[in-house]
Amino acid sequence: MRYGAIDIGSNAVRLLIAEVNQESNPIQFKKEALIRVPLRLGDDAFIHQHISKPKFENMVKTMQAFRNLMDVYRVQDYMACATSAMRDADNGAQIVEACRKIGVDIQIIDGSREAAIIYNSNLQEKMDKSKVYLYIDVGGGSTEISLFANAKLIASRSFNLGTIRVLDNQDDPETWEEMKRWVREHTKIYKNIYGIGTGGNINKLSRIANEKMDKPMSYAKLKAIYQYLSSYSLKDRIHVLGLKQDRADVIIPAAEIFLTIMKVGHLKNIVAPRVGLVDGIIQTLIDSNLSK
């Protein structure tokens, strides 16, 4: 059985097609195809609150391609979720309708729903029940932060602060301060807090650090990587360091957001399990179909 997951983010749009093994216990899935298209919807949505005609058309073309791929792979169920850029765009509903006509139903989800879906990607398996964790997901348009103690959700909040917003100068000091206040308030009673980071940028930062998957990075290590990357121009980050063009710019503000949260929350370290919204969507589909 194959399921499809579509993540319509502010920086990129992704399709994950997964083969689900229903015989395993618990049910597991294997990634068969992962396609990423850097549409950068956030550039329009955060500055003009409107998706331009070219990006509107490219979005529909991308969804048509994803629909065709899901048909070829004989995907039996799928879910498509749009996040911050589509939330902010005044023509988001029009895009949803245009995509519905070509056979892709899109849900525009809020930050709390986004965080819940990502958490559903079996993140709890990464948690030691005796420890306190701050889960941080940094996207192009928003940052979701959740506090877990004894593997239970204590508090969660979404902030309109993301990499594309920062690059486009659409972040404001008040949001940064609000985020820092929230982190301080919710972490002050705990002595040792560990970080779990999700999103393409923390995954890449972890790889640059030559860390194995699930190996923690300290604040000092992450800061050193940030300073190393910042010492190169955008052009050199692409041509010398080999970063993709749509990763080379956003990775700097992403590191700044992670570092800010780690410093304010006094996090011991942060680990990047390399899961994201698409993984959570697949697990959500598994749970949904299992209950039927």
N, C-alpha and C positions, 0 to 999 in steps of 0.2 A: 504494500500500500504506500502511495506517495502523497505527501502534503506539500503545499506551497505557502511561502511566507513573503509578503511584500512590505518593505519598510520605506515609506516616502519621507525622507528626512530633509533638513534644510540645506545640507551640503550634497548628499548623494541619495540615489534611489537604489534599493537592493531587492533582488529576488533570490530566495533560497528554496531549492527543491530538495526534499529529504525523503529517504526511504525509511519507512517505519517498520520495525521488527516487533510484531505483536506477540510473538512467542516468548520474548525475553521478559524477565521480571526483575526490576520494573521495565516497562516498555521503553525501548531505546530507538534512536534514529541515527542514520548515517547521512551526511551531506553528499548529495549527488551532483548538484550544480549550484554555484553562487555567482551571480552576475551583479556588478556594481556600475551604475551610470552616474557620473558627476553632474547632475542638472543644476545645482546651486539655486534652488528655488528661493532660498533665504535672501539672496542679493536683491530680488524684487520685493519680496514680502516685507522685509524689515525696513527698507527705505521708503517704498511707495505704498505699502500695504495692498499691493496688487501684483498678480503674476502677469507679466507681459505676454503679448501674443506669441512671440517666438518660443518662450519657455512653456506656455500653455500648450502649444502644438507639439513641442518636443516631449512634454509629459504624456500626452495622449499617445504619441508614437511609441514611447517606451512601454506604456501599459499594453498597447497592442502587441508589441514584441513579447512581453512577459506572458500575455494570454496565449499566444501561439506556442511558446516554449512549454507552458503548463499543459497544453493540449498534446503536444508531441510526447511529453513525458508521462502522459495519462495521469495527471494529478487528480486525485479524487476529492480533495477538499483544500481550500486555501483561505487565507485571511490577508487583507491589505489594510495597513494602518498608516495614516498620515499624521505628522506631528507639528512642531512649532510653526513652520513656514505656512502650511495650509491653514493653521488656526488663525494666523494673523492676516492672511490675504482676504480681501473683501470679495474676491471671485472664487474662493475655495469651493463653494457649493456648485458653481458652474463647472469647475474642473471635475468634481465628483460625478456630476450628471453626464458629462461628455465621456468619461471613462466607463460609466455604467452602460452606456449605449454600445460599447465595444466589448462588453462582457466582463468588466472588472469592477466589482463593488468595493468602494473605499470607505473606511471609517475614519473620520477625523477625531482623534482621541486627545484627551487632556493630559497634562503632565503626570498626574497621579495614576491614571490608567496605564500610561507608558511605563512608569516605574514598576507597577504591579506586574505587567507582562514580562518585563526583563527579569524581574525577581523570580518569575515562574520558570525560568530557564535553569532550574535546579541549583540556583545560587546558594540555597540553604545547605547543600551538600559541601560547600566550601567553608562553612562556618563551624567553628568549635563552639559548642553550646556554653562553654564556660567563659567565652570572650565577648567583648563588645565591639561591634563593627559599625563603621560609617560607610554606607554604600553610596557611591558617587557615579552618576552617568552624565557625561558632558557631551552634548550634541551641538549642532550648528546654531540652534535658536534657544535652547533651554538647558538648564542643569537641574537634574533631579537628585535630591539627597534624602537618604533614609537611614534612620538609626535603629540598629538591632541589638538587643540584649537577650541572652538565653535563647537565641535563634528566633526571637519574636519581635515583630515590628513595634517599635516604641513611638516613633514620630516620622513623618515624611513631608517633604515640601518641594515644590517645583519653582524655579526662578527663571525669569526671562533674561537669561545670561548665557550666551553660547558663542562659539568660535566665529560664526559668520556675523553675528551682531557686533562683536568686538572689532572685527576687521572692517566692517562698514560704519564704525563709530556710532552704532545704534544702541550701545550699552550706556547706562548712566551711573554716576557714582552712588546714587541712592540705592540702586539694586545691589551693587557690590556690598555696600554697608549693611543692607537688609540681610543678605546672605550670610555675612560674617556674624551679625548679631544672632541669627538663628542657630548657626553652628555653635557659637559660644554658649548660648543659653541651654542647648540640648546636650552638650558634651561636658559641661562643667562638673557634674556630679560623678563622672567616671574617671578612674585613674589611668587605665591603659585602654586605648582605642586603636583598632586596626582598620585600615582602609581597604575597600574593594572597589576597583575602578572599572567601568565599562565604556565602550565606545572605541571607534577606530583609532583615535589619537593615543589613548593610553596603551592600547595594544601595540602600536608602533613604537612608542616611547619605551615600552618594556623590551621589545625586540632590539632596539638600538642599544639598550643597556646590556645586551648579550645575556639577558636573564632567561632562564627556562620558564616555560609556562607555569603559572602559579607560584613562581619564586618572588618573594616580596622585594619592593624597592623602598629604601629609606628616603626621607625628605632630602637629605644631603645628596644622595645619588640622583634623584629626580632633578634637583636644582642644578647639579653639575651637567646633566644632559641638556637641560633647558639653556644654560649659559653657552654650552658647546654649539647647539643649534643656532642660537641667537647671534653667535659670532660670525656666521655665514650670511651672505645676502640671500634673498629669495632665489635668485638665479643660481647661486652656487649650491644652495640646498637641493636644487633639482639636478644640476649637472655634475656637481662634485660628490655630493652625498647620496645621490640616486633616489631622492624622494619623488613621489608622483607630484605632478603640478598642483593637483587639488588637495594634496596633503601637506605640501611644503609650507603653505601659508597658515593654514588653520592649526597646525601642530604647536605653534608658538603661543597663541592665546589659550589653547587647551591646557598646555603645561602651566600657564599662569593661573588658570582657574583651579587646577588640581593642587598646585603649590599653596595658593591662598587658603584653601579649605584645610589642607594638611597642617599648615602653620597655626591657623586659628583654633583648630580642633585638637592640636597637640597629638596628631596621629603618629603611632610608632612606625608604621610603614604602610605601603599600599601594594596590593596584588592585583594583577590583571588576568582574570580567568579566560578572557577572550571569548566572551559570549555577548550577544546583543539582542536587539528587539526581535530580529528574525528567529533567533533560537527560542526566545520566549513565546513567539507566535506559534511555532511548531508544537511546543509543549502544550500550549493552550488548546490547539486543535486536537491533540492526543487526548487531553482530559475531557474535552467537550464530546468527542466521538465515543469515548469509553463510557460516558455516563448515559448514552442513548440506548 
